[in-house]
Amino acid sequence: MSPMLCSLNLEPRSVMYFEVSISALDIVTEKPQGIKECIAVGLATMRDTGMRIMPGWDENSYGYHSDDGAIFHGNGYGLATYGPEFGTGDVVGCGIRYDTQEIFFTLNGVFLGYAFKSVQGSLHPTVGIDANVKLEFNFGKSPFVFAISDVH
């Protein structure tokens, strides 16, 4: 029996990324008049926020919000309009480049740019939901809508 050759890519990953697909619920629910639903996608430390606030509304998290397209960090006021509003039928992605410590977002496979720079700490995926929608999460088990190789 001859030796078997194999090659392994042992380079550390420089990008962590996940996607959230937003779809309608199977049942119809009545939306309150005048209240805009919100989905916030982002990253957070493991510090307990009691699951009472949206990502980006405290110092331990960063978020991109569906209701206004703004990015949040440190309080409940948007830091800047970042991208389009999003909702049912969209796929929102969030990633971090470990080599530059920058957080980025994608929408339906399109890179929206870097939202936060020089972020610190061990960050993990987080999503806040104040909407009547169904969410599906992809951490890489299925192909992403966005090509991670496009991050540079």
Buried (B, 14 or more C-beta within 10 A) or exposed (E): EEEEEEEEEEEEEEEBBBBBBBEEEEEEEEEEEEEEBBBBBBBBBEEEBEEEBBBBBBEBBBBBBBBBBBBBBEEEEBBEEBBEBBBBEBBBBBBBBEEEBBBBBBBBEBBBEBBBEEBEEEBEBBBBBBBBBEBEEBEEEEEBBBEBEEBE
